[in-house]
């Protein structure tokens, strides 16, 4: 799975994209509201770990997420 953190501008908030190996969009959520999207994907129990990675991730960088 891949993760991309995108910087919002003006009234548009920062958001995160989670993509699979074929780069198909799995989830798209605001950085400050990941709850429902991560639970829907089955990562509710790993939310803290994923959010730590997201918070340290620079904007615009595609990073492989191994969980």
N, CA, C, O and CB atoms as a CASP TS submission, in Angstrom:
PFRMAT TS
TARGET T0000
AUTHOR 0000-0000-0000
METHOD Language model
MODEL 1
PARENT N/A
ATOM      1  N   UNK     1       0.845  -1.161   0.000  1.00  0.00           N
ATOM      2  CA  UNK     1       0.000   0.000   0.000  1.00  0.00           C
ATOM      3  C   UNK     1       0.898   1.234   0.000  1.00  0.00           C
ATOM      4  O   UNK     1       1.987   1.225   0.575  1.00  0.00           O
ATOM      5  CB  UNK     1      -0.966  -0.008   1.216  1.00  0.00           C
ATOM      6  N   UNK     2       0.430   2.284  -0.647  1.00  0.00           N
ATOM      7  CA  UNK     2       1.167   3.544  -0.718  1.00  0.00           C
ATOM      8  C   UNK     2       0.359   4.646  -0.063  1.00  0.00           C
ATOM      9  O   UNK     2      -0.871   4.609  -0.037  1.00  0.00           O
ATOM     10  CB  UNK     2       1.494   3.912  -2.180  1.00  0.00           C
ATOM     11  N   UNK     3       1.070   5.621   0.462  1.00  0.00           N
ATOM     12  CA  UNK     3       0.434   6.746   1.141  1.00  0.00           C
ATOM     13  C   UNK     3       0.994   8.048   0.584  1.00  0.00           C
ATOM     14  O   UNK     3       2.195   8.181   0.351  1.00  0.00           O
ATOM     15  CB  UNK     3       0.651   6.665   2.677  1.00  0.00           C
ATOM     16  N   UNK     4       0.094   9.005   0.377  1.00  0.00           N
ATOM     17  CA  UNK     4       0.467  10.320  -0.140  1.00  0.00           C
ATOM     18  C   UNK     4      -0.226  11.368   0.736  1.00  0.00           C
ATOM     19  O   UNK     4      -1.432  11.292   0.967  1.00  0.00           O
ATOM     20  CB  UNK     4       0.067  10.482  -1.666  1.00  0.00           C
ATOM     21  N   UNK     5       0.537  12.332   1.214  1.00  0.00           N
ATOM     22  CA  UNK     5      -0.024  13.416   2.021  1.00  0.00           C
ATOM     23  C   UNK     5      -0.002  14.679   1.162  1.00  0.00           C
ATOM     24  O   UNK     5       1.045  15.086   0.658  1.00  0.00           O
ATOM     25  CB  UNK     5       0.782  13.618   3.370  1.00  0.00           C
ATOM     26  N   UNK     6      -1.177  15.292   1.006  1.00  0.00           N
ATOM     27  CA  UNK     6      -1.330  16.440   0.113  1.00  0.00           C
ATOM     28  C   UNK     6      -1.678  17.687   0.937  1.00  0.00           C
ATOM     29  O   UNK     6      -2.575  17.658   1.779  1.00  0.00           O
ATOM     30  CB  UNK     6      -2.428  16.164  -0.960  1.00  0.00           C
ATOM     31  N   UNK     7      -0.958  18.770   0.679  1.00  0.00           N
ATOM     32  CA  UNK     7      -1.156  20.040   1.382  1.00  0.00           C
ATOM     33  C   UNK     7      -2.366  20.770   0.805  1.00  0.00           C
ATOM     34  O   UNK     7      -2.458  20.977  -0.405  1.00  0.00           O
ATOM     35  CB  UNK     7       0.112  20.929   1.284  1.00  0.00           C
ATOM     36  N   UNK     8      -3.284  21.154   1.676  1.00  0.00           N
ATOM     37  CA  UNK     8      -4.439  21.932   1.257  1.00  0.00           C
ATOM     38  C   UNK     8      -4.081  23.412   1.171  1.00  0.00           C
ATOM     39  O   UNK     8      -3.062  23.848   1.706  1.00  0.00           O
ATOM     40  CB  UNK     8      -5.610  21.720   2.222  1.00  0.00           C
ATOM     41  N   UNK     9      -4.927  24.174   0.495  1.00  0.00           N
ATOM     42  CA  UNK     9      -4.718  25.620   0.402  1.00  0.00           C
ATOM     43  C   UNK     9      -6.000  26.334   0.799  1.00  0.00           C
ATOM     44  O   UNK     9      -7.101  25.833   0.573  1.00  0.00           O
ATOM     45  CB  UNK     9      -4.280  26.034  -1.033  1.00  0.00           C
ATOM     46  N   UNK    10      -5.845  27.495   1.386  1.00  0.00           N
ATOM     47  CA  UNK    10      -6.966  28.329   1.819  1.00  0.00           C
ATOM     48  C   UNK    10      -7.950  27.515   2.662  1.00  0.00           C
ATOM     49  O   UNK    10      -7.596  27.064   3.752  1.00  0.00           O
ATOM     50  CB  UNK    10      -7.687  28.941   0.599  1.00  0.00           C
ATOM     51  N   UNK    11      -9.175  27.321   2.177  1.00  0.00           N
ATOM     52  CA  UNK    11     -10.192  26.601   2.948  1.00  0.00           C
ATOM     53  C   UNK    11     -10.172  25.092   2.720  1.00  0.00           C
ATOM     54  O   UNK    11     -10.923  24.358   3.362  1.00  0.00           O
ATOM     55  CB  UNK    11     -11.555  27.135   2.607  1.00  0.00           C
ATOM     56  N   UNK    12      -9.331  24.633   1.823  1.00  0.00           N
ATOM     57  CA  UNK    12      -9.227  23.199   1.554  1.00  0.00           C
ATOM     58  C   UNK    12      -8.222  22.596   2.539  1.00  0.00           C
ATOM     59  O   UNK    12      -7.073  23.036   2.587  1.00  0.00           O
ATOM     60  CB  UNK    12      -8.793  22.928   0.066  1.00  0.00           C
ATOM     61  N   UNK    13      -8.638  21.593   3.327  1.00  0.00           N
ATOM     62  CA  UNK    13      -7.738  21.030   4.348  1.00  0.00           C
ATOM     63  C   UNK    13      -6.689  20.087   3.741  1.00  0.00           C
ATOM     64  O   UNK    13      -6.800  19.669   2.589  1.00  0.00           O
ATOM     65  CB  UNK    13      -8.553  20.279   5.407  1.00  0.00           C
ATOM     66  N   UNK    14      -5.670  19.766   4.548  1.00  0.00           N
ATOM     67  CA  UNK    14      -4.693  18.750   4.163  1.00  0.00           C
ATOM     68  C   UNK    14      -5.416  17.407   4.127  1.00  0.00           C
ATOM     69  O   UNK    14      -6.340  17.170   4.907  1.00  0.00           O
ATOM     70  CB  UNK    14      -3.465  18.716   5.156  1.00  0.00           C
ATOM     71  N   UNK    15      -4.994  16.536   3.225  1.00  0.00           N
ATOM     72  CA  UNK    15      -5.624  15.225   3.162  1.00  0.00           C
ATOM     73  C   UNK    15      -4.611  14.145   2.809  1.00  0.00           C
ATOM     74  O   UNK    15      -3.478  14.435   2.426  1.00  0.00           O
ATOM     75  CB  UNK    15      -6.759  15.232   2.147  1.00  0.00           C
ATOM     76  N   UNK    16      -5.038  12.900   2.945  1.00  0.00           N
ATOM     77  CA  UNK    16      -4.190  11.736   2.719  1.00  0.00           C
ATOM     78  C   UNK    16      -4.882  10.813   1.732  1.00  0.00           C
ATOM     79  O   UNK    16      -6.101  10.642   1.767  1.00  0.00           O
ATOM     80  CB  UNK    16      -3.882  10.995   4.049  1.00  0.00           C
ATOM     81  N   UNK    17      -4.083  10.219   0.848  1.00  0.00           N
ATOM     82  CA  UNK    17      -4.582   9.185  -0.059  1.00  0.00           C
ATOM     83  C   UNK    17      -3.875   7.879   0.278  1.00  0.00           C
ATOM     84  O   UNK    17      -2.657   7.858   0.457  1.00  0.00           O
ATOM     85  CB  UNK    17      -4.355   9.580  -1.561  1.00  0.00           C
ATOM     86  N   UNK    18      -4.625   6.801   0.363  1.00  0.00           N
ATOM     87  CA  UNK    18      -4.064   5.465   0.498  1.00  0.00           C
ATOM     88  C   UNK    18      -4.341   4.736  -0.808  1.00  0.00           C
ATOM     89  O   UNK    18      -5.480   4.695  -1.271  1.00  0.00           O
ATOM     90  CB  UNK    18      -4.671   4.694   1.734  1.00  0.00           C
ATOM     91  N   UNK    19      -3.304   4.164  -1.399  1.00  0.00           N
ATOM     92  CA  UNK    19      -3.432   3.497  -2.697  1.00  0.00           C
ATOM     93  C   UNK    19      -2.827   2.109  -2.625  1.00  0.00           C
ATOM     94  O   UNK    19      -1.896   1.871  -1.854  1.00  0.00           O
ATOM     95  CB  UNK    19      -2.754   4.320  -3.811  1.00  0.00           C
ATOM     96  N   UNK    20      -3.358   1.179  -3.435  1.00  0.00           N
ATOM     97  CA  UNK    20      -2.843  -0.188  -3.445  1.00  0.00           C
ATOM     98  C   UNK    20      -1.639  -0.303  -4.384  1.00  0.00           C
ATOM     99  O   UNK    20      -1.142   0.698  -4.901  1.00  0.00           O
ATOM    100  CB  UNK    20      -3.949  -1.177  -3.867  1.00  0.00           C
ATOM    101  N   UNK    21      -1.186  -1.524  -4.593  1.00  0.00           N
ATOM    102  CA  UNK    21       0.000  -1.788  -5.419  1.00  0.00           C
ATOM    103  C   UNK    21      -0.171  -1.343  -6.871  1.00  0.00           C
ATOM    104  O   UNK    21       0.808  -1.004  -7.536  1.00  0.00           O
ATOM    105  CB  UNK    21       0.329  -3.264  -5.385  1.00  0.00           C
ATOM    106  N   UNK    22      -1.408  -1.343  -7.362  1.00  0.00           N
ATOM    107  CA  UNK    22      -1.680  -0.884  -8.734  1.00  0.00           C
ATOM    108  C   UNK    22      -2.018   0.607  -8.762  1.00  0.00           C
ATOM    109  O   UNK    22      -2.432   1.141  -9.791  1.00  0.00           O
ATOM    110  CB  UNK    22      -2.835  -1.696  -9.353  1.00  0.00           C
ATOM    111  N   UNK    23      -1.839   1.263  -7.626  1.00  0.00           N
ATOM    112  CA  UNK    23      -2.072   2.686  -7.434  1.00  0.00           C
ATOM    113  C   UNK    23      -3.549   3.071  -7.539  1.00  0.00           C
ATOM    114  O   UNK    23      -3.877   4.212  -7.865  1.00  0.00           O
ATOM    115  CB  UNK    23      -1.275   3.465  -8.441  1.00  0.00           C
ATOM    116  N   UNK    24      -4.425   2.126  -7.265  1.00  0.00           N
ATOM    117  CA  UNK    24      -5.858   2.394  -7.203  1.00  0.00           C
ATOM    118  C   UNK    24      -6.176   3.025  -5.853  1.00  0.00           C
ATOM    119  O   UNK    24      -5.681   2.576  -4.820  1.00  0.00           O
ATOM    120  CB  UNK    24      -6.688   1.089  -7.421  1.00  0.00           C
ATOM    121  N   UNK    25      -7.001   4.063  -5.866  1.00  0.00           N
ATOM    122  CA  UNK    25      -7.349   4.765  -4.638  1.00  0.00           C
ATOM    123  C   UNK    25      -8.172   3.873  -3.718  1.00  0.00           C
ATOM    124  O   UNK    25      -9.230   3.378  -4.107  1.00  0.00           O
ATOM    125  CB  UNK    25      -8.117   6.048  -4.955  1.00  0.00           C
ATOM    126  N   UNK    26      -7.680   3.667  -2.491  1.00  0.00           N
ATOM    127  CA  UNK    26      -8.387   2.873  -1.486  1.00  0.00           C
ATOM    128  C   UNK    26      -9.131   3.757  -0.497  1.00  0.00           C
ATOM    129  O   UNK    26     -10.252   3.452  -0.091  1.00  0.00           O
ATOM    130  CB  UNK    26      -7.411   1.973  -0.741  1.00  0.00           C
ATOM    131  N   UNK    27      -8.491   4.854  -0.118  1.00  0.00           N
ATOM    132  CA  UNK    27      -9.098   5.772   0.853  1.00  0.00           C
ATOM    133  C   UNK    27      -8.573   7.176   0.617  1.00  0.00           C
ATOM    134  O   UNK    27      -7.454   7.375   0.145  1.00  0.00           O
ATOM    135  CB  UNK    27      -8.806   5.322   2.309  1.00  0.00           C
ATOM    136  N   UNK    28      -9.409   8.136   0.956  1.00  0.00           N
ATOM    137  CA  UNK    28      -9.097   9.551   0.808  1.00  0.00           C
ATOM    138  C   UNK    28      -9.724  10.228   2.008  1.00  0.00           C
ATOM    139  O   UNK    28     -10.947  10.231   2.148  1.00  0.00           O
ATOM    140  CB  UNK    28      -9.630  10.152  -0.564  1.00  0.00           C
ATOM    141  N   UNK    29      -8.903  10.806   2.882  1.00  0.00           N
ATOM    142  CA  UNK    29      -9.455  11.403   4.095  1.00  0.00           C
ATOM    143  C   UNK    29      -8.630  12.588   4.565  1.00  0.00           C
ATOM    144  O   UNK    29      -7.456  12.729   4.222  1.00  0.00           O
ATOM    145  CB  UNK    29      -9.540  10.366   5.199  1.00  0.00           C
ATOM    146  N   UNK    30      -9.273  13.434   5.358  1.00  0.00           N
ATOM    147  CA  UNK    30      -8.582  14.573   5.948  1.00  0.00           C
ATOM    148  C   UNK    30      -7.603  14.076   6.993  1.00  0.00           C
ATOM    149  O   UNK    30      -7.860  13.084   7.676  1.00  0.00           O
ATOM    150  CB  UNK    30      -9.583  15.572   6.568  1.00  0.00           C
ATOM    151  N   UNK    31      -6.493  14.758   7.115  1.00  0.00           N
ATOM    152  CA  UNK    31      -5.472  14.367   8.084  1.00  0.00           C
ATOM    153  C   UNK    31      -6.033  14.384   9.506  1.00  0.00           C
ATOM    154  O   UNK    31      -5.658  13.543  10.323  1.00  0.00           O
ATOM    155  CB  UNK    31      -4.256  15.298   7.983  1.00  0.00           C
ATOM    156  N   UNK    32      -6.908  15.311   9.805  1.00  0.00           N
ATOM    157  CA  UNK    32      -7.457  15.420  11.155  1.00  0.00           C
ATOM    158  C   UNK    32      -8.685  14.539  11.407  1.00  0.00           C
ATOM    159  O   UNK    32      -9.216  14.542  12.518  1.00  0.00           O
ATOM    160  CB  UNK    32      -7.814  16.842  11.426  1.00  0.00           C
ATOM    161  N   UNK    33      -9.153  13.776  10.388  1.00  0.00           N
ATOM    162  CA  UNK    33     -10.330  12.915  10.562  1.00  0.00           C
ATOM    163  C   UNK    33     -10.174  11.566   9.845  1.00  0.00           C
ATOM    164  O   UNK    33     -10.876  11.299   8.869  1.00  0.00           O
ATOM    165  CB  UNK    33     -11.579  13.631  10.045  1.00  0.00           C
ATOM    166  N   UNK    34      -9.267  10.727  10.320  1.00  0.00           N
ATOM    167  CA  UNK    34      -9.013   9.454   9.632  1.00  0.00           C
ATOM    168  C   UNK    34      -9.901   8.293  10.081  1.00  0.00           C
ATOM    169  O   UNK    34      -9.884   7.235   9.452  1.00  0.00           O
ATOM    170  CB  UNK    34      -7.589   9.069   9.828  1.00  0.00           C
ATOM    171  N   UNK    35     -10.664   8.465  11.139  1.00  0.00           N
ATOM    172  CA  UNK    35     -11.340   7.364  11.825  1.00  0.00           C
ATOM    173  C   UNK    35     -12.117   6.417  10.929  1.00  0.00           C
ATOM    174  O   UNK    35     -11.784   5.235  10.847  1.00  0.00           O
ATOM    175  CB  UNK    35     -12.257   7.916  12.826  1.00  0.00           C
ATOM    176  N   UNK    36     -13.138   6.908  10.260  1.00  0.00           N
ATOM    177  CA  UNK    36     -14.028   6.040   9.487  1.00  0.00           C
ATOM    178  C   UNK    36     -13.322   5.391   8.307  1.00  0.00           C
ATOM    179  O   UNK    36     -13.567   4.220   8.014  1.00  0.00           O
ATOM    180  CB  UNK    36     -15.220   6.828   8.992  1.00  0.00           C
ATOM    181  N   UNK    37     -12.460   6.117   7.629  1.00  0.00           N
ATOM    182  CA  UNK    37     -11.775   5.571   6.454  1.00  0.00           C
ATOM    183  C   UNK    37     -10.854   4.419   6.825  1.00  0.00           C
ATOM    184  O   UNK    37     -10.833   3.399   6.137  1.00  0.00           O
ATOM    185  CB  UNK    37     -10.977   6.662   5.753  1.00  0.00           C
ATOM    186  N   UNK    38     -10.099   4.567   7.894  1.00  0.00           N
ATOM    187  CA  UNK    38      -9.187   3.498   8.303  1.00  0.00           C
ATOM    188  C   UNK    38      -9.945   2.280   8.827  1.00  0.00           C
ATOM    189  O   UNK    38      -9.531   1.145   8.594  1.00  0.00           O
ATOM    190  CB  UNK    38      -8.223   4.007   9.371  1.00  0.00           C
ATOM    191  N   UNK    39     -11.044   2.510   9.529  1.00  0.00           N
ATOM    192  CA  UNK    39     -11.839   1.380  10.015  1.00  0.00           C
ATOM    193  C   UNK    39     -12.490   0.632   8.861  1.00  0.00           C
ATOM    194  O   UNK    39     -12.578  -0.595   8.886  1.00  0.00           O
ATOM    195  CB  UNK    39     -12.912   1.861  10.997  1.00  0.00           C
ATOM    196  N   UNK    40     -12.945   1.361   7.853  1.00  0.00           N
ATOM    197  CA  UNK    40     -13.574   0.738   6.688  1.00  0.00           C
ATOM    198  C   UNK    40     -12.588  -0.181   5.955  1.00  0.00           C
ATOM    199  O   UNK    40     -12.985  -1.212   5.411  1.00  0.00           O
ATOM    200  CB  UNK    40     -14.106   1.818   5.729  1.00  0.00           C
ATOM    201  N   UNK    41     -11.306   0.196   5.941  1.00  0.00           N
ATOM    202  CA  UNK    41     -10.274  -0.616   5.304  1.00  0.00           C
ATOM    203  C   UNK    41      -9.785  -1.754   6.194  1.00  0.00           C
ATOM    204  O   UNK    41      -9.038  -2.618   5.735  1.00  0.00           O
ATOM    205  CB  UNK    41      -9.109   0.255   4.914  1.00  0.00           C
ATOM    206  N   UNK    42     -10.197  -1.763   7.459  1.00  0.00           N
ATOM    207  CA  UNK    42      -9.769  -2.808   8.381  1.00  0.00           C
ATOM    208  C   UNK    42      -8.504  -2.454   9.142  1.00  0.00           C
ATOM    209  O   UNK    42      -7.847  -3.339   9.691  1.00  0.00           O
ATOM    210  CB  UNK    42      -9.556  -4.083   7.634  1.00  0.00           C
ATOM    211  N   UNK    43      -8.149  -1.167   9.186  1.00  0.00           N
ATOM    212  CA  UNK    43      -6.952  -0.733   9.884  1.00  0.00           C
ATOM    213  C   UNK    43      -7.282   0.055  11.152  1.00  0.00           C
ATOM    214  O   UNK    43      -6.454   0.835  11.623  1.00  0.00           O
ATOM    215  CB  UNK    43      -6.094   0.107   8.963  1.00  0.00           C
ATOM    216  N   UNK    44      -8.459  -0.136  11.699  1.00  0.00           N
ATOM    217  CA  UNK    44      -8.851   0.583  12.906  1.00  0.00           C
ATOM    218  C   UNK    44      -7.929   0.309  14.076  1.00  0.00           C
ATOM    219  O   UNK    44      -7.667   1.195  14.890  1.00  0.00           O
ATOM    220  CB  UNK    44     -10.254   0.224  13.283  1.00  0.00           C
ATOM    221  N   UNK    45      -7.430  -0.936  14.162  1.00  0.00           N
ATOM    222  CA  UNK    45      -6.536  -1.300  15.256  1.00  0.00           C
ATOM    223  C   UNK    45      -5.120  -0.753  15.066  1.00  0.00           C
ATOM    224  O   UNK    45      -4.342  -0.718  16.019  1.00  0.00           O
ATOM    225  CB  UNK    45      -6.487  -2.804  15.395  1.00  0.00           C
ATOM    226  N   UNK    46      -4.780  -0.331  13.861  1.00  0.00           N
ATOM    227  CA  UNK    46      -3.446   0.196  13.563  1.00  0.00           C
ATOM    228  C   UNK    46      -3.476   1.704  13.298  1.00  0.00           C
ATOM    229  O   UNK    46      -2.522   2.266  12.761  1.00  0.00           O
ATOM    230  CB  UNK    46      -2.853  -0.531  12.356  1.00  0.00           C
ATOM    231  N   UNK    47      -4.564   2.343  13.675  1.00  0.00           N
ATOM    232  CA  UNK    47      -4.747   3.761  13.384  1.00  0.00           C
ATOM    233  C   UNK    47      -3.637   4.620  13.993  1.00  0.00           C
ATOM    234  O   UNK    47      -3.126   5.517  13.323  1.00  0.00           O
ATOM    235  CB  UNK    47      -6.100   4.225  13.899  1.00  0.00           C
ATOM    236  N   UNK    48      -3.257   4.368  15.238  1.00  0.00           N
ATOM    237  CA  UNK    48      -2.219   5.178  15.889  1.00  0.00           C
ATOM    238  C   UNK    48      -0.893   5.068  15.136  1.00  0.00           C
ATOM    239  O   UNK    48      -0.208   6.070  14.932  1.00  0.00           O
ATOM    240  CB  UNK    48      -2.032   4.740  17.357  1.00  0.00           C
ATOM    241  N   UNK    49      -0.538   3.866  14.730  1.00  0.00           N
ATOM    242  CA  UNK    49       0.709   3.642  13.992  1.00  0.00           C
ATOM    243  C   UNK    49       0.674   4.359  12.639  1.00  0.00           C
ATOM    244  O   UNK    49       1.649   5.007  12.259  1.00  0.00           O
ATOM    245  CB  UNK    49       0.950   2.130  13.787  1.00  0.00           C
ATOM    246  N   UNK    50      -0.421   4.249  11.925  1.00  0.00           N
ATOM    247  CA  UNK    50      -0.563   4.904  10.619  1.00  0.00           C
ATOM    248  C   UNK    50      -0.538   6.419  10.768  1.00  0.00           C
ATOM    249  O   UNK    50       0.096   7.106   9.966  1.00  0.00           O
ATOM    250  CB  UNK    50      -1.867   4.463   9.931  1.00  0.00           C
ATOM    251  N   UNK    51      -1.213   6.949  11.773  1.00  0.00           N
ATOM    252  CA  UNK    51      -1.238   8.401  11.969  1.00  0.00           C
ATOM    253  C   UNK    51       0.129   8.954  12.355  1.00  0.00           C
ATOM    254  O   UNK    51       0.449  10.088  11.997  1.00  0.00           O
ATOM    255  CB  UNK    51      -2.256   8.766  13.037  1.00  0.00           C
ATOM    256  N   UNK    52       0.949   8.182  13.080  1.00  0.00           N
ATOM    257  CA  UNK    52       2.316   8.607  13.375  1.00  0.00           C
ATOM    258  C   UNK    52       3.119   8.739  12.096  1.00  0.00           C
ATOM    259  O   UNK    52       3.889   9.687  11.941  1.00  0.00           O
ATOM    260  CB  UNK    52       2.997   7.620  14.329  1.00  0.00           C
ATOM    261  N   UNK    53       2.948   7.799  11.178  1.00  0.00           N
ATOM    262  CA  UNK    53       3.636   7.847   9.888  1.00  0.00           C
ATOM    263  C   UNK    53       3.152   9.057   9.090  1.00  0.00           C
ATOM    264  O   UNK    53       3.960   9.781   8.507  1.00  0.00           O
ATOM    265  CB  UNK    53       3.402   6.537   9.089  1.00  0.00           C
ATOM    266  N   UNK    54       1.855   9.273   9.063  1.00  0.00           N
ATOM    267  CA  UNK    54       1.279  10.405   8.321  1.00  0.00           C
ATOM    268  C   UNK    54       1.791  11.734   8.865  1.00  0.00           C
ATOM    269  O   UNK    54       2.142  12.621   8.087  1.00  0.00           O
ATOM    270  CB  UNK    54      -0.258  10.368   8.390  1.00  0.00           C
ATOM    271  N   UNK    55       1.838  11.885  10.169  1.00  0.00           N
ATOM    272  CA  UNK    55       2.273  13.148  10.769  1.00  0.00           C
ATOM    273  C   UNK    55       3.739  13.459  10.477  1.00  0.00           C
ATOM    274  O   UNK    55       4.114  14.629  10.403  1.00  0.00           O
ATOM    275  CB  UNK    55       2.050  13.111  12.268  1.00  0.00           C
ATOM    276  N   UNK    56       4.569  12.441  10.311  1.00  0.00           N
ATOM    277  CA  UNK    56       5.988  12.642  10.013  1.00  0.00           C
ATOM    278  C   UNK    56       6.261  12.758   8.515  1.00  0.00           C
ATOM    279  O   UNK    56       7.334  13.210   8.114  1.00  0.00           O
ATOM    280  CB  UNK    56       6.801  11.501  10.590  1.00  0.00           C
ATOM    281  N   UNK    57       5.314  12.361   7.701  1.00  0.00           N
ATOM    282  CA  UNK    57       5.487  12.335   6.253  1.00  0.00           C
ATOM    283  C   UNK    57       5.456  13.741   5.660  1.00  0.00           C
ATOM    284  O   UNK    57       4.559  14.521   5.980  1.00  0.00           O
ATOM    285  CB  UNK    57       4.408  11.474   5.608  1.00  0.00           C
ATOM    286  N   UNK    58       6.426  14.079   4.796  1.00  0.00           N
ATOM    287  CA  UNK    58       6.374  15.387   4.128  1.00  0.00           C
ATOM    288  C   UNK    58       5.270  15.411   3.074  1.00  0.00           C
ATOM    289  O   UNK    58       4.881  14.369   2.548  1.00  0.00           O
ATOM    290  CB  UNK    58       7.735  15.718   3.478  1.00  0.00           C
ATOM    291  N   UNK    59       4.773  16.601   2.772  1.00  0.00           N
ATOM    292  CA  UNK    59       3.729  16.735   1.768  1.00  0.00           C
ATOM    293  C   UNK    59       4.260  16.396   0.379  1.00  0.00           C
ATOM    294  O   UNK    59       5.394  16.736   0.043  1.00  0.00           O
ATOM    295  CB  UNK    59       3.156  18.150   1.784  1.00  0.00           C
ATOM    296  N   UNK    60       3.432  15.721  -0.430  1.00  0.00           N
ATOM    297  CA  UNK    60       3.758  15.441  -1.816  1.00  0.00           C
ATOM    298  C   UNK    60       4.647  14.254  -2.058  1.00  0.00           C
ATOM    299  O   UNK    60       4.965  13.964  -3.211  1.00  0.00           O
ATOM    300  CB  UNK    60       4.380  16.596  -2.392  1.00  0.00           C
ATOM    301  N   UNK    61       5.061  13.561  -1.038  1.00  0.00           N
ATOM    302  CA  UNK    61       5.946  12.411  -1.204  1.00  0.00           C
ATOM    303  C   UNK    61       5.144  11.117  -1.158  1.00  0.00           C
ATOM    304  O   UNK    61       4.360  10.900  -0.234  1.00  0.00           O
ATOM    305  CB  UNK    61       7.040  12.405  -0.119  1.00  0.00           C
ATOM    306  N   UNK    62       5.342  10.256  -2.160  1.00  0.00           N
ATOM    307  CA  UNK    62       4.693   8.948  -2.175  1.00  0.00           C
ATOM    308  C   UNK    62       5.574   7.993  -1.378  1.00  0.00           C
ATOM    309  O   UNK    62       6.766   7.857  -1.657  1.00  0.00           O
ATOM    310  CB  UNK    62       4.465   8.427  -3.647  1.00  0.00           C
ATOM    311  N   UNK    63       4.985   7.338  -0.389  1.00  0.00           N
ATOM    312  CA  UNK    63       5.732   6.457   0.491  1.00  0.00           C
ATOM    313  C   UNK    63       5.042   5.103   0.572  1.00  0.00           C
ATOM    314  O   UNK    63       3.820   5.022   0.702  1.00  0.00           O
ATOM    315  CB  UNK    63       5.877   7.078   1.892  1.00  0.00           C
ATOM    316  N   UNK    64       5.831   4.050   0.493  1.00  0.00           N
ATOM    317  CA  UNK    64       5.276   2.704   0.632  1.00  0.00           C
ATOM    318  C   UNK    64       5.011   2.439   2.114  1.00  0.00           C
ATOM    319  O   UNK    64       5.871   2.675   2.962  1.00  0.00           O
ATOM    320  CB  UNK    64       6.245   1.624   0.033  1.00  0.00           C
ATOM    321  N   UNK    65       3.825   1.954   2.405  1.00  0.00           N
ATOM    322  CA  UNK    65       3.399   1.691   3.762  1.00  0.00           C
ATOM    323  C   UNK    65       3.314   0.182   3.962  1.00  0.00           C
ATOM    324  O   UNK    65       2.469  -0.483   3.364  1.00  0.00           O
ATOM    325  CB  UNK    65       2.041   2.374   4.063  1.00  0.00           C
ATOM    326  N   UNK    66       4.184  -0.346   4.795  1.00  0.00           N
ATOM    327  CA  UNK    66       4.200  -1.792   5.069  1.00  0.00           C
ATOM    328  C   UNK    66       3.621  -2.047   6.469  1.00  0.00           C
ATOM    329  O   UNK    66       4.287  -1.866   7.489  1.00  0.00           O
ATOM    330  CB  UNK    66       5.662  -2.370   4.959  1.00  0.00           C
ATOM    331  N   UNK    67       2.372  -2.468   6.470  1.00  0.00           N
ATOM    332  CA  UNK    67       1.704  -2.767   7.755  1.00  0.00           C
ATOM    333  C   UNK    67       1.094  -4.141   7.685  1.00  0.00           C
ATOM    334  O   UNK    67       0.484  -4.596   8.652  1.00  0.00           O
ATOM    335  CB  UNK    67       0.613  -1.709   8.095  1.00  0.00           C
TER
END
